[in-house]
Amino acid sequence: MVKIRLSRFGSAHNPHYRIVVTDSRRPRDGGYIENLGHYDPRKTTENYLKVDAERAAHWLAQGAQPTATARRLLKSQGIKLG
């Protein structure tokens, strides 16, 4: 199953996440199909959340299932989840 989920990057105590499309059997930080954007939960910059809405909508139309956190982030960007 294809999922839209977060992949952790950044150093210790400074998390940054990529919003990625990946096979659900892959490890959290393993390879992915496509990078849709990024998220900084600490909100250290003005641009802490960026999502490619067009590509996210494409993957959702293809049947990709977002995780709970990815769903919340996509919804906050105005992307229709179905």
Helices and strands as residue ranges (DSSP letters): E 2-11, E 14-23, E 34-39, E 49-51, H 53-61, E 65-66, H 68-76
